[in-house]
Amino acid sequence: MQFRPFEKGIEVNGVTVFSVVDGLGVFKSLARKYLLEVGIGIEKDGEYIIDPDQWYSHESWLKAFEHIANDIGDSVLREIGMKIPENAQFPPWVNDIVSAMKSIDVAYHMNHRKDGKVMFDVNTGKMYEGIGHYGYERADNDHKIVSECRNPYPCAFDEGIIKSMAKKFEAKSNVVHDSTKPCRKNGAESCTYIVTW
């Protein structure tokens, strides 16, 4: 179900949080409003500041998403998701659409931490549980990937991330929400997206 953390004590890095500001574009004052309401960032001398080296409450960040969804809607959540690849940290081995789709789950864990520990160790390749996953399954067709996203983020946000990563490497790619599968907007635990190119 979207907007509800799987575990307490999870944090997200400031670079990733900035995607909310970036995704709201010219409406940066709205981003400031939503994030300050949940205790993310500070105002100093009339300027809103998110420290890229700071870690922020995952639960609070999800609350900001919920407020945005209720007040503005899915199109903005999708835009915020589209900004994630520009703002979040991704592994260096991404060089095509296949590696891009595989990397989303790794990047997701690289930008979150649990009990002060980043949830993906780049030295050992160990991934820590607690925030769910961005699935990757190569379909029979060479140009089709299925991604089941089982995490607490909003459906439209995930669609934006996947779409942005796909377009970055395959301009003619297409991403659709699989309407035959469950959806977090309807209380399910996951959403499924089909990537073709």
C-alpha positions as CSV (number, residue, x, y, z in Angstrom):
1,M,0.0,0.0,0.0
2,Q,1.4,3.4,-1.0
3,F,2.6,6.0,1.5
4,R,3.0,3.6,4.4
5,P,6.6,2.6,5.4
6,F,7.4,-1.1,5.7
7,E,9.6,-0.5,8.7
8,K,10.4,2.3,11.2
9,G,13.8,3.9,11.3
10,I,14.4,4.2,7.5
11,E,15.9,7.3,6.1
12,V,16.4,8.8,2.6
13,N,19.3,11.0,1.5
14,G,18.9,14.7,0.8
15,V,20.0,14.3,-2.8
16,T,17.0,12.1,-3.5
17,V,14.6,14.3,-1.4
18,F,15.6,17.2,-3.7
19,S,13.7,15.4,-6.5
20,V,10.4,16.7,-5.0
21,V,11.6,20.3,-5.4
22,D,13.0,19.6,-8.9
23,G,9.8,17.7,-9.9
24,L,7.6,20.6,-8.9
25,G,9.6,22.9,-11.3
26,V,8.3,26.5,-11.2
27,F,6.2,25.6,-8.2
28,K,9.1,25.3,-5.8
29,S,7.2,27.1,-3.1
30,L,4.8,24.2,-3.0
31,A,7.6,21.8,-2.6
32,R,8.9,23.8,0.3
33,K,5.4,23.9,1.8
34,Y,4.9,20.1,1.6
35,L,8.3,19.2,2.9
36,L,8.4,21.7,5.7
37,E,5.0,20.5,6.9
38,V,6.5,17.1,7.5
39,G,9.8,18.4,9.0
40,I,12.1,18.0,6.0
41,G,14.6,20.7,5.3
42,I,14.9,24.2,6.9
43,E,14.2,27.8,6.0
44,K,17.1,30.1,6.5
45,D,17.0,33.8,5.6
46,G,13.9,33.2,3.5
47,E,15.5,30.4,1.6
48,Y,14.5,26.7,1.7
49,I,17.4,24.3,2.2
50,I,17.7,20.6,1.8
51,D,21.2,19.4,2.8
52,P,22.3,16.8,0.2
53,D,24.5,15.1,2.8
54,Q,21.7,14.9,5.4
55,W,19.4,11.9,5.9
56,Y,15.7,12.5,6.3
57,S,12.8,10.5,7.7
58,H,11.4,8.1,5.1
59,E,8.1,8.1,6.9
60,S,8.0,11.9,6.7
61,W,8.9,11.9,3.0
62,L,6.1,9.4,2.3
63,K,3.7,11.8,4.1
64,A,4.8,14.6,1.8
65,F,4.0,12.4,-1.2
66,E,0.6,11.6,0.3
67,H,-0.1,15.4,0.7
68,I,1.0,16.0,-2.9
69,A,-1.2,13.2,-4.2
70,N,-4.2,14.4,-2.3
71,D,-3.8,18.1,-3.2
72,I,-2.3,18.0,-6.7
73,G,-2.5,14.5,-8.1
74,D,-0.7,11.8,-9.9
75,S,0.7,13.9,-12.7
76,V,3.0,15.7,-10.3
77,L,4.0,12.4,-8.6
78,R,5.0,11.1,-12.0
79,E,7.0,14.2,-12.7
80,I,8.8,13.9,-9.4
81,G,9.6,10.2,-10.3
82,M,11.0,11.4,-13.6
83,K,13.5,13.6,-11.7
84,I,14.8,10.7,-9.6
85,P,17.4,9.6,-12.1
86,E,18.7,13.1,-12.3
87,N,19.0,13.5,-8.6
88,A,19.6,10.1,-6.9
89,Q,22.8,8.1,-6.9
90,F,22.9,5.2,-9.4
91,P,25.5,2.5,-9.9
92,P,28.2,3.2,-12.4
93,W,27.6,0.1,-14.6
94,V,24.4,1.4,-16.1
95,N,24.9,1.7,-19.9
96,D,21.8,0.5,-21.7
97,I,18.1,0.0,-21.0
98,V,18.6,-3.5,-19.6
99,S,21.2,-2.5,-17.1
100,A,19.1,0.7,-16.3
101,M,16.1,-1.4,-15.4
102,K,18.2,-3.8,-13.3
103,S,19.9,-0.8,-11.5
104,I,16.7,0.8,-10.2
105,D,16.5,-1.6,-7.2
106,V,20.2,-1.2,-6.4
107,A,19.9,2.6,-6.7
108,Y,16.8,2.5,-4.5
109,H,18.7,0.8,-1.7
110,M,21.8,3.0,-2.2
111,N,19.7,6.1,-1.4
112,H,18.1,4.7,1.7
113,R,19.5,3.7,5.0
114,K,18.4,1.7,8.0
115,D,19.7,2.1,11.5
116,G,22.4,4.4,10.1
117,K,23.6,1.9,7.5
118,V,23.1,2.4,3.7
119,M,20.9,-0.4,2.5
120,F,23.2,-1.4,-0.4
121,D,26.9,-2.1,0.3
122,V,28.7,-1.2,-3.0
123,N,31.8,-3.1,-1.8
124,T,30.1,-6.4,-1.0
125,G,27.0,-6.2,-3.1
126,K,24.9,-7.0,0.0
127,M,21.4,-5.5,0.0
128,Y,19.5,-4.9,3.2
129,E,15.8,-5.5,3.5
130,G,13.1,-3.1,4.9
131,I,11.9,-0.9,2.0
132,G,10.7,-3.4,-0.6
133,H,12.0,-3.7,-4.2
134,Y,11.8,-2.7,-7.8
135,G,11.5,-5.9,-9.7
136,Y,13.2,-6.9,-12.9
137,E,12.1,-9.8,-15.1
138,R,13.1,-10.1,-18.7
139,A,10.1,-11.3,-20.7
140,D,10.3,-13.8,-23.6
141,N,10.4,-10.9,-26.0
142,D,14.0,-9.5,-26.3
143,H,12.5,-6.0,-26.0
144,K,10.3,-6.3,-23.0
145,I,10.9,-6.1,-19.3
146,V,8.4,-6.5,-16.5
147,S,9.0,-4.6,-13.2
148,E,6.8,-5.5,-10.2
149,C,7.3,-2.7,-7.7
150,R,6.7,-3.8,-4.2
151,N,7.5,-0.7,-2.1
152,P,5.7,2.0,-0.2
153,Y,6.0,4.7,-2.8
154,P,3.1,5.9,-4.9
155,C,2.2,4.1,-8.1
156,A,2.6,7.2,-10.4
157,F,6.0,8.1,-8.8
158,D,7.4,4.6,-9.7
159,E,6.0,4.9,-13.2
160,G,7.9,8.1,-13.5
161,I,11.2,6.6,-12.4
162,I,10.9,3.6,-14.7
163,K,9.8,5.8,-17.6
164,S,12.7,8.2,-17.1
165,M,15.3,5.4,-16.9
166,A,13.9,3.7,-20.0
167,K,13.8,6.9,-22.0
168,K,17.4,7.8,-21.0
169,F,18.7,4.8,-22.9
170,E,15.9,4.0,-25.5
171,A,14.1,7.1,-26.7
172,K,11.4,5.0,-28.3
173,S,10.7,3.0,-25.1
174,N,7.2,2.8,-23.7
175,V,6.2,2.1,-20.1
176,V,2.7,1.1,-19.1
177,H,1.1,0.2,-15.9
178,D,-0.2,-3.4,-16.1
179,S,-3.9,-2.9,-15.4
180,T,-4.4,-6.7,-15.2
181,K,-2.3,-6.7,-12.0
182,P,-2.9,-5.3,-8.5
183,C,-2.3,-1.6,-7.8
184,R,-1.1,0.2,-4.7
185,K,-3.7,2.9,-5.3
186,N,-6.3,0.3,-4.7
187,G,-4.7,-1.0,-1.5
188,A,-2.5,-3.7,-3.0
189,E,1.1,-4.3,-2.0
190,S,2.6,-3.8,-5.5
191,C,2.1,-2.4,-9.0
192,T,3.5,-3.9,-12.2
193,Y,4.9,-1.9,-15.2
194,I,5.7,-3.2,-18.6
195,V,8.7,-1.7,-20.5
196,T,9.0,-2.2,-24.2
197,W,11.3,-0.8,-26.9
